[in-house]
């Protein structure tokens, strides 16, 4: 498949088990109908799971990224 912007051959990728096409030249990403909605739904599921882990285990236990004083830099 060719990029509609610059005719470069697209690279097939899978993001959250959703097939996509990526142009290495213009860095555009091309999705099939309904793909964006499926990606967003899976992202939301991951965020909700992360938040549930934070609530259950406390802010200092999630990979050491969050402390009681805030985000570690």
Backbone as XML, in Angstrom:
<?xml version="1.0"?>
<chain id="A" units="angstrom">
  <residue number="1" name="UNK">
    <atom name="N" x="0.848" y="-1.172" z="0.000"/>
    <atom name="CA" x="0.000" y="0.000" z="0.000"/>
    <atom name="C" x="0.899" y="1.242" z="0.000"/>
  </residue>
  <residue number="2" name="UNK">
    <atom name="N" x="0.488" y="2.272" z="-0.719"/>
    <atom name="CA" x="1.267" y="3.503" z="-0.830"/>
    <atom name="C" x="0.635" y="4.619" z="0.011"/>
  </residue>
  <residue number="3" name="UNK">
    <atom name="N" x="1.490" y="5.479" z="0.556"/>
    <atom name="CA" x="1.026" y="6.633" z="1.320"/>
    <atom name="C" x="0.292" y="7.585" z="0.378"/>
  </residue>
  <residue number="4" name="UNK">
    <atom name="N" x="-0.903" y="8.025" z="0.744"/>
    <atom name="CA" x="-1.633" y="8.960" z="-0.102"/>
    <atom name="C" x="-1.017" y="10.355" z="-0.131"/>
  </residue>
  <residue number="5" name="UNK">
    <atom name="N" x="-0.096" y="10.649" z="0.787"/>
    <atom name="CA" x="0.535" y="11.961" z="0.842"/>
    <atom name="C" x="1.781" y="12.019" z="-0.048"/>
  </residue>
  <residue number="6" name="UNK">
    <atom name="N" x="2.678" y="11.002" z="0.097"/>
    <atom name="CA" x="3.957" y="11.076" z="-0.612"/>
    <atom name="C" x="4.322" y="9.816" z="-1.400"/>
  </residue>
  <residue number="7" name="UNK">
    <atom name="N" x="3.421" y="8.875" z="-1.497"/>
    <atom name="CA" x="3.591" y="7.629" z="-2.271"/>
    <atom name="C" x="4.653" y="6.671" z="-1.732"/>
  </residue>
  <residue number="8" name="UNK">
    <atom name="N" x="5.127" y="6.888" z="-0.519"/>
    <atom name="CA" x="6.058" y="5.956" z="0.115"/>
    <atom name="C" x="5.298" y="4.684" z="0.472"/>
  </residue>
  <residue number="9" name="UNK">
    <atom name="N" x="5.986" y="3.547" z="0.408"/>
    <atom name="CA" x="5.356" y="2.289" z="0.808"/>
    <atom name="C" x="5.069" y="2.318" z="2.302"/>
  </residue>
  <residue number="10" name="UNK">
    <atom name="N" x="3.828" y="2.041" z="2.661"/>
    <atom name="CA" x="3.421" y="2.055" z="4.062"/>
    <atom name="C" x="3.909" y="0.803" z="4.774"/>
  </residue>
  <residue number="11" name="UNK">
    <atom name="N" x="4.151" y="0.952" z="6.068"/>
    <atom name="CA" x="4.575" y="-0.148" z="6.930"/>
    <atom name="C" x="3.371" y="-0.551" z="7.771"/>
  </residue>
  <residue number="12" name="UNK">
    <atom name="N" x="3.083" y="-1.847" z="7.803"/>
    <atom name="CA" x="1.969" y="-2.334" z="8.616"/>
    <atom name="C" x="2.403" y="-2.463" z="10.072"/>
  </residue>
  <residue number="13" name="UNK">
    <atom name="N" x="1.606" y="-1.921" z="10.970"/>
    <atom name="CA" x="1.847" y="-1.994" z="12.406"/>
    <atom name="C" x="0.581" y="-2.469" z="13.094"/>
  </residue>
  <residue number="14" name="UNK">
    <atom name="N" x="0.735" y="-2.959" z="14.299"/>
    <atom name="CA" x="-0.418" y="-3.317" z="15.123"/>
    <atom name="C" x="-0.309" y="-2.540" z="16.419"/>
  </residue>
  <residue number="15" name="UNK">
    <atom name="N" x="-1.365" y="-1.821" z="16.780"/>
    <atom name="CA" x="-1.409" y="-1.038" z="18.011"/>
    <atom name="C" x="-2.623" y="-1.497" z="18.787"/>
  </residue>
  <residue number="16" name="UNK">
    <atom name="N" x="-2.406" y="-2.074" z="19.965"/>
    <atom name="CA" x="-3.497" y="-2.629" z="20.768"/>
    <atom name="C" x="-4.305" y="-3.640" z="19.957"/>
  </residue>
  <residue number="17" name="UNK">
    <atom name="N" x="-3.616" y="-4.488" z="19.236"/>
    <atom name="CA" x="-4.236" y="-5.527" z="18.393"/>
    <atom name="C" x="-5.102" y="-4.959" z="17.280"/>
  </residue>
  <residue number="18" name="UNK">
    <atom name="N" x="-4.873" y="-3.708" z="16.918"/>
    <atom name="CA" x="-5.617" y="-3.066" z="15.830"/>
    <atom name="C" x="-4.628" y="-2.791" z="14.693"/>
  </residue>
  <residue number="19" name="UNK">
    <atom name="N" x="-4.889" y="-3.329" z="13.489"/>
    <atom name="CA" x="-3.970" y="-3.095" z="12.384"/>
    <atom name="C" x="-4.005" y="-1.645" z="11.905"/>
  </residue>
  <residue number="20" name="UNK">
    <atom name="N" x="-2.820" y="-1.086" z="11.672"/>
    <atom name="CA" x="-2.693" y="0.282" z="11.165"/>
    <atom name="C" x="-1.613" y="0.291" z="10.085"/>
  </residue>
  <residue number="21" name="UNK">
    <atom name="N" x="-1.523" y="1.376" z="9.349"/>
    <atom name="CA" x="-0.480" y="1.563" z="8.348"/>
    <atom name="C" x="0.254" y="2.857" z="8.692"/>
  </residue>
  <residue number="22" name="UNK">
    <atom name="N" x="1.587" y="2.830" z="8.602"/>
    <atom name="CA" x="2.425" y="3.958" z="8.998"/>
    <atom name="C" x="3.341" y="4.331" z="7.844"/>
  </residue>
  <residue number="23" name="UNK">
    <atom name="N" x="3.505" y="5.633" z="7.593"/>
    <atom name="CA" x="4.418" y="6.110" z="6.563"/>
    <atom name="C" x="5.710" y="6.572" z="7.237"/>
  </residue>
  <residue number="24" name="UNK">
    <atom name="N" x="6.834" y="5.907" z="6.950"/>
    <atom name="CA" x="8.094" y="6.319" z="7.572"/>
    <atom name="C" x="8.620" y="7.656" z="7.047"/>
  </residue>
  <residue number="25" name="UNK">
    <atom name="N" x="8.123" y="8.115" z="5.916"/>
    <atom name="CA" x="8.593" y="9.375" z="5.338"/>
    <atom name="C" x="7.874" y="10.574" z="5.974"/>
  </residue>
  <residue number="26" name="UNK">
    <atom name="N" x="6.562" y="10.615" z="5.860"/>
    <atom name="CA" x="5.812" y="11.765" z="6.400"/>
    <atom name="C" x="5.336" y="11.524" z="7.834"/>
  </residue>
  <residue number="27" name="UNK">
    <atom name="N" x="5.520" y="10.289" z="8.320"/>
    <atom name="CA" x="5.146" y="9.872" z="9.679"/>
    <atom name="C" x="3.635" y="9.874" z="9.898"/>
  </residue>
  <residue number="28" name="UNK">
    <atom name="N" x="2.886" y="9.804" z="8.825"/>
    <atom name="CA" x="1.436" y="9.714" z="8.934"/>
    <atom name="C" x="1.006" y="8.312" z="9.312"/>
  </residue>
  <residue number="29" name="UNK">
    <atom name="N" x="-0.111" y="8.210" z="10.004"/>
    <atom name="CA" x="-0.667" y="6.914" z="10.366"/>
    <atom name="C" x="-2.042" y="6.805" z="9.739"/>
  </residue>
  <residue number="30" name="UNK">
    <atom name="N" x="-2.286" y="5.698" z="9.102"/>
    <atom name="CA" x="-3.529" y="5.486" z="8.373"/>
    <atom name="C" x="-4.272" y="4.339" z="9.021"/>
  </residue>
  <residue number="31" name="UNK">
    <atom name="N" x="-5.531" y="4.580" z="9.329"/>
    <atom name="CA" x="-6.348" y="3.609" z="10.045"/>
    <atom name="C" x="-7.514" y="3.159" z="9.182"/>
  </residue>
  <residue number="32" name="UNK">
    <atom name="N" x="-7.901" y="1.934" z="9.401"/>
    <atom name="CA" x="-9.092" y="1.410" z="8.740"/>
    <atom name="C" x="-10.326" y="1.916" z="9.486"/>
  </residue>
  <residue number="33" name="UNK">
    <atom name="N" x="-11.490" y="1.905" z="8.843"/>
    <atom name="CA" x="-12.710" y="2.371" z="9.528"/>
    <atom name="C" x="-12.918" y="1.633" z="10.854"/>
  </residue>
  <residue number="34" name="UNK">
    <atom name="N" x="-13.215" y="2.394" z="11.884"/>
    <atom name="CA" x="-13.474" y="1.838" z="13.211"/>
    <atom name="C" x="-12.226" y="1.584" z="14.042"/>
  </residue>
  <residue number="35" name="UNK">
    <atom name="N" x="-11.042" y="1.688" z="13.441"/>
    <atom name="CA" x="-9.811" y="1.367" z="14.165"/>
    <atom name="C" x="-9.522" y="2.366" z="15.278"/>
  </residue>
  <residue number="36" name="UNK">
    <atom name="N" x="-9.714" y="3.647" z="15.030"/>
    <atom name="CA" x="-9.437" y="4.653" z="16.052"/>
    <atom name="C" x="-10.300" y="4.427" z="17.281"/>
  </residue>
  <residue number="37" name="UNK">
    <atom name="N" x="-11.569" y="4.121" z="17.080"/>
    <atom name="CA" x="-12.469" y="3.866" z="18.210"/>
    <atom name="C" x="-11.973" y="2.671" z="19.032"/>
  </residue>
  <residue number="38" name="UNK">
    <atom name="N" x="-11.519" y="1.619" z="18.375"/>
    <atom name="CA" x="-11.019" y="0.442" z="19.102"/>
    <atom name="C" x="-9.746" y="0.767" z="19.879"/>
  </residue>
  <residue number="39" name="UNK">
    <atom name="N" x="-8.861" y="1.567" z="19.289"/>
    <atom name="CA" x="-7.634" y="1.966" z="19.986"/>
    <atom name="C" x="-7.968" y="2.795" z="21.218"/>
  </residue>
  <residue number="40" name="UNK">
    <atom name="N" x="-8.863" y="3.763" z="21.076"/>
    <atom name="CA" x="-9.263" y="4.615" z="22.201"/>
    <atom name="C" x="-9.880" y="3.772" z="23.310"/>
  </residue>
  <residue number="41" name="UNK">
    <atom name="N" x="-10.747" y="2.840" z="22.965"/>
    <atom name="CA" x="-11.381" y="1.984" z="23.972"/>
    <atom name="C" x="-10.338" y="1.188" z="24.748"/>
  </residue>
  <residue number="42" name="UNK">
    <atom name="N" x="-9.333" y="0.671" z="24.059"/>
    <atom name="CA" x="-8.294" y="-0.105" z="24.729"/>
    <atom name="C" x="-7.412" y="0.783" z="25.602"/>
  </residue>
  <residue number="43" name="UNK">
    <atom name="N" x="-7.132" y="2.002" z="25.151"/>
    <atom name="CA" x="-6.363" y="2.949" z="25.970"/>
    <atom name="C" x="-7.118" y="3.281" z="27.252"/>
  </residue>
  <residue number="44" name="UNK">
    <atom name="N" x="-8.413" y="3.524" z="27.129"/>
    <atom name="CA" x="-9.237" y="3.842" z="28.301"/>
    <atom name="C" x="-9.224" y="2.676" z="29.276"/>
  </residue>
  <residue number="45" name="UNK">
    <atom name="N" x="-9.313" y="1.446" z="28.764"/>
    <atom name="CA" x="-9.262" y="0.272" z="29.629"/>
    <atom name="C" x="-7.950" y="0.216" z="30.402"/>
  </residue>
  <residue number="46" name="UNK">
    <atom name="N" x="-6.829" y="0.519" z="29.743"/>
    <atom name="CA" x="-5.528" y="0.505" z="30.416"/>
    <atom name="C" x="-5.430" y="1.588" z="31.479"/>
  </residue>
  <residue number="47" name="UNK">
    <atom name="N" x="-5.940" y="2.771" z="31.178"/>
    <atom name="CA" x="-5.921" y="3.864" z="32.147"/>
    <atom name="C" x="-6.763" y="3.508" z="33.362"/>
  </residue>
  <residue number="48" name="UNK">
    <atom name="N" x="-7.937" y="2.958" z="33.130"/>
    <atom name="CA" x="-8.802" y="2.574" z="34.246"/>
    <atom name="C" x="-8.155" y="1.489" z="35.097"/>
  </residue>
  <residue number="49" name="UNK">
    <atom name="N" x="-7.478" y="0.530" z="34.479"/>
    <atom name="CA" x="-6.794" y="-0.518" z="35.234"/>
    <atom name="C" x="-5.658" y="0.075" z="36.070"/>
  </residue>
  <residue number="50" name="UNK">
    <atom name="N" x="-4.906" y="1.016" z="35.491"/>
    <atom name="CA" x="-3.828" y="1.680" z="36.221"/>
    <atom name="C" x="-4.382" y="2.454" z="37.414"/>
  </residue>
  <residue number="51" name="UNK">
    <atom name="N" x="-5.462" y="3.205" z="37.198"/>
    <atom name="CA" x="-6.067" y="3.973" z="38.290"/>
    <atom name="C" x="-6.573" y="3.054" z="39.387"/>
  </residue>
  <residue number="52" name="UNK">
    <atom name="N" x="-7.156" y="1.912" z="39.017"/>
    <atom name="CA" x="-7.645" y="0.960" z="40.019"/>
    <atom name="C" x="-6.482" y="0.411" z="40.840"/>
  </residue>
  <residue number="53" name="UNK">
    <atom name="N" x="-5.359" y="0.147" z="40.197"/>
    <atom name="CA" x="-4.172" y="-0.329" z="40.904"/>
    <atom name="C" x="-3.685" y="0.729" z="41.879"/>
  </residue>
  <residue number="54" name="UNK">
    <atom name="N" x="-3.679" y="1.989" z="41.450"/>
    <atom name="CA" x="-3.246" y="3.077" z="42.337"/>
    <atom name="C" x="-4.148" y="3.189" z="43.559"/>
  </residue>
  <residue number="55" name="UNK">
    <atom name="N" x="-5.459" y="3.089" z="43.335"/>
    <atom name="CA" x="-6.397" y="3.180" z="44.459"/>
    <atom name="C" x="-6.236" y="1.998" z="45.410"/>
  </residue>
  <residue number="56" name="UNK">
    <atom name="N" x="-6.008" y="0.817" z="44.862"/>
    <atom name="CA" x="-5.911" y="-0.394" z="45.672"/>
    <atom name="C" x="-4.603" y="-0.460" z="46.449"/>
  </residue>
  <residue number="57" name="UNK">
    <atom name="N" x="-3.487" y="-0.160" z="45.785"/>
    <atom name="CA" x="-2.182" y="-0.367" z="46.392"/>
    <atom name="C" x="-1.555" y="0.899" z="46.953"/>
  </residue>
  <residue number="58" name="UNK">
    <atom name="N" x="-2.127" y="2.033" z="46.669"/>
    <atom name="CA" x="-1.574" y="3.277" z="47.169"/>
    <atom name="C" x="-0.636" y="3.918" z="46.169"/>
  </residue>
  <residue number="59" name="UNK">
    <atom name="N" x="-0.426" y="5.211" z="46.289"/>
    <atom name="CA" x="0.331" y="5.953" z="45.292"/>
    <atom name="C" x="1.822" y="5.638" z="45.239"/>
  </residue>
  <residue number="60" name="UNK">
    <atom name="N" x="2.409" y="5.068" z="46.297"/>
    <atom name="CA" x="3.848" y="4.824" z="46.273"/>
    <atom name="C" x="4.204" y="3.457" z="45.710"/>
  </residue>
  <residue number="61" name="UNK">
    <atom name="N" x="3.228" y="2.598" z="45.428"/>
    <atom name="CA" x="3.551" y="1.234" z="45.043"/>
    <atom name="C" x="3.535" y="0.980" z="43.541"/>
  </residue>
  <residue number="62" name="UNK">
    <atom name="N" x="3.169" y="1.945" z="42.742"/>
    <atom name="CA" x="3.063" y="1.726" z="41.305"/>
    <atom name="C" x="4.398" y="2.050" z="40.645"/>
  </residue>
  <residue number="63" name="UNK">
    <atom name="N" x="5.242" y="1.047" z="40.522"/>
    <atom name="CA" x="6.533" y="1.127" z="39.839"/>
    <atom name="C" x="7.413" y="2.272" z="40.343"/>
  </residue>
  <residue number="64" name="UNK">
    <atom name="N" x="7.165" y="2.785" z="41.536"/>
    <atom name="CA" x="7.991" y="3.837" z="42.091"/>
    <atom name="C" x="7.888" y="5.163" z="41.364"/>
  </residue>
  <residue number="65" name="UNK">
    <atom name="N" x="6.901" y="5.328" z="40.508"/>
    <atom name="CA" x="6.784" y="6.552" z="39.726"/>
    <atom name="C" x="6.067" y="7.662" z="40.476"/>
  </residue>
  <residue number="66" name="UNK">
    <atom name="N" x="5.240" y="7.301" z="41.411"/>
    <atom name="CA" x="4.451" y="8.291" z="42.128"/>
    <atom name="C" x="4.773" y="8.194" z="43.608"/>
  </residue>
  <residue number="67" name="UNK">
    <atom name="N" x="4.979" y="9.313" z="44.243"/>
    <atom name="CA" x="5.225" y="9.332" z="45.682"/>
    <atom name="C" x="4.104" y="10.118" z="46.335"/>
  </residue>
  <residue number="68" name="UNK">
    <atom name="N" x="4.071" y="10.121" z="47.640"/>
    <atom name="CA" x="3.027" y="10.871" z="48.324"/>
    <atom name="C" x="3.169" y="12.358" z="48.094"/>
  </residue>
  <residue number="69" name="UNK">
    <atom name="N" x="4.360" y="12.813" z="47.693"/>
    <atom name="CA" x="4.582" y="14.234" z="47.425"/>
    <atom name="C" x="4.275" y="14.592" z="45.979"/>
  </residue>
  <residue number="70" name="UNK">
    <atom name="N" x="4.026" y="13.620" z="45.142"/>
    <atom name="CA" x="3.736" y="13.895" z="43.735"/>
    <atom name="C" x="4.568" y="13.031" z="42.828"/>
  </residue>
  <residue number="71" name="UNK">
    <atom name="N" x="4.656" y="13.410" z="41.590"/>
    <atom name="CA" x="5.400" y="12.628" z="40.608"/>
    <atom name="C" x="6.896" y="12.849" z="40.805"/>
  </residue>
  <residue number="72" name="UNK">
    <atom name="N" x="7.633" y="11.750" z="40.875"/>
    <atom name="CA" x="9.084" y="11.835" z="41.027"/>
    <atom name="C" x="9.710" y="12.309" z="39.726"/>
  </residue>
  <residue number="73" name="UNK">
    <atom name="N" x="10.692" y="13.189" z="39.826"/>
    <atom name="CA" x="11.349" y="13.729" z="38.626"/>
    <atom name="C" x="12.719" y="13.172" z="38.460"/>
  </residue>
</chain>
